[in-house]
Amino acid sequence: MRLLKIIVVLVILAVLGLTAYAYLGDMGPRQQEMRKSVPLNITAPTPSTPPAGLSPPEAAQVEPATEDAAEAGADANDLD
């Protein structure tokens, strides 16, 4: 019975110690400024060659996608 009282007291002290550390300890997040440059390829030239795997007559039939086509459901992965 005496061993049980010692274990209960130790558990209570451990809980109180953990609570005190949580409130009084230095547990704030470490903050620092991070800067990373992002390369933007704004001036990319438009390709003048047909897409790979297409012969010139087939490449002439390929039409670029427009915003209207995307809104009409042309994108198979559209989840909206």
Secondary structure, DSSP 8 states (H G I E B T S, - for coil): -HHHHHHHHHHHHHHHHHHHHHHHS----------------TT-----S--TT--HHHHHH-----HHHHHTT--TT---
